[in-house]
Amino acid sequence: IDFIIEEYKIEQNSISIAGWSYGGYLGAMAIARYPSLFKRAFLGAPITDLSSFMRTTIKKGLVESYMGNDENHLKRSSPTNYVSNVTSEVLLMHALNDLVVPYEQSLRYYNKLRDLVNVKINPSLTKSELQFGHLSQAPKHMSKLQSIVYNFLTQSSHIPHQNEWLVIIGSFKQCGRANIHASNMINNGIKSSVIYSNNYNNLTPNLCVVIAGSYDSLKRAKAL
């Protein structure tokens, strides 16, 4: 992200970040550690409290295999511990029947964050529409979910897709989908350009990072 900001002369706080599951966890940590960088954050089914996640997920042993089980370390590595740093607007989306990352993870984060910044959780979604598990398969109302995310990421008094940028983070196997979602969410019918995509396989296995902007924003950035 630092490279892209320098290369294309992008203004800080004109970038949104989006991630699902582990990508949601990384997004929550990013907006806490770099609050001046991100304008908005979409966090889908994020892990926000590692200790409680370890006890409630069906993926037993997952946290321990990456981070061990030292409570102090888990607390230091949990986004809920840094909510006071957050200045970004946040949209949380989480299925009520998610067994991989239980809904409680978003609810904990929301309750800690709601008095600090503009944060929403599952807006405009009915209880029946929130039964899509961990989104391993696209629900019938996927277009509605995408529309909610798009509207959140592009809300502004100006024309957002002409001068704003989106960072999508997630697992390597999601890279192809992330490129597609970047194009769909950023432009709403205006052609977009995914300007950077890297799986960082030598540094962080299975991590995908996609940075995207509209053709207009890319041309303007290059002109600068």
TAZISUL-V126543 format. One record per pair of residues at least 24 apart in sequence whose ideal C-beta (glycine too) atoms are under 8 Angstrom apart, sorted by the first residue. I is the first residue (numbers start at 1). J is the second residue. Records with the same first field share a line. If there is no record, write none. Layout:
I: J / J
//
This chain:
1: 37 / 167 / 211
4: 165 / 195 / 196 / 211
8: 195 / 213 / 218 / 221 / 222 / 224
9: 221 / 224
10: 165 / 221
12: 36 / 37
13: 37 / 38 / 39
14: 39 / 163 / 164 / 165
15: 39 / 164 / 165 / 166 / 167
16: 40 / 41 / 42 / 153 / 164 / 165 / 166 / 167
17: 41 / 42 / 88 / 166 / 167 / 168 / 169
18: 42 / 43 / 44 / 149 / 153 / 166 / 167 / 168 / 169 / 181 / 185
19: 43 / 44 / 46 / 168 / 169 / 170
20: 44 / 45 / 135 / 170 / 174
21: 45 / 46 / 47 / 100 / 101 / 134 / 170 / 171
22: 47 / 170 / 171
23: 168 / 169 / 170 / 171 / 174
24: 101
25: 79
26: 169
27: 169
28: 79 / 109
29: 79 / 82
30: 169
31: 86 / 87 / 88 / 90
32: 79 / 82 / 83 / 85 / 86
33: 82 / 85
35: 85 / 86 / 87 / 88
36: 87
38: 88 / 167
39: 88 / 89 / 164
40: 88 / 89 / 90 / 91 / 152 / 153
41: 88 / 89 / 90 / 91
42: 90 / 91 / 93 / 149 / 152 / 153
43: 90 / 91 / 92 / 93 / 106 / 109
44: 92 / 93 / 94 / 135
45: 93 / 94 / 95 / 98 / 100 / 101 / 105 / 106 / 134 / 135
46: 79 / 92 / 94 / 101 / 105 / 106 / 109
47: 79 / 101 / 105
48: 78 / 79 / 80 / 105 / 106 / 108 / 109
49: 78 / 79 / 80 / 105 / 108 / 109
50: 74 / 75 / 77 / 78
51: 75 / 78
52: 104 / 105 / 108
53: 101 / 102 / 105
56: 102 / 104
57: 99 / 100 / 101 / 102
58: 99 / 100
59: 100
79: 109
80: 108 / 109 / 112
83: 109 / 112 / 113 / 116
84: 116
86: 113 / 116 / 117
87: 117
88: 117
89: 117 / 118 / 119 / 152
90: 117 / 118 / 119 / 120
91: 119 / 120 / 121 / 123 / 148 / 149 / 152
92: 119 / 120 / 121 / 122
93: 121 / 122 / 125 / 145 / 148 / 149
94: 121 / 122 / 130
95: 130 / 131 / 132 / 133 / 134 / 135
96: 127 / 130 / 131
97: 130 / 131 / 132 / 133
98: 133 / 134
99: 133 / 134
100: 133 / 134
101: 134
120: 152
123: 148
124: 148
146: 181 / 184 / 185
149: 185
150: 184 / 185 / 188
153: 185 / 186
154: 185 / 186 / 188
161: 186 / 187 / 188 / 190 / 192 / 214 / 216 / 217
162: 214 / 216 / 217 / 220
163: 216 / 217 / 220
164: 213 / 217
165: 211 / 212 / 213 / 217
166: 211 / 212 / 213
167: 209 / 210 / 211
168: 208 / 209 / 210 / 211 / 212
169: 207 / 208 / 209 / 210
170: 207 / 208
171: 206 / 207 / 208
172: 199 / 201 / 205 / 206 / 207 / 208
173: 206
174: 208
175: 199 / 208 / 210
178: 208 / 210
179: 210 / 212
182: 210 / 212
183: 212
186: 212 / 213 / 214
187: 214
190: 214 / 215 / 216
191: 215
193: 218
//
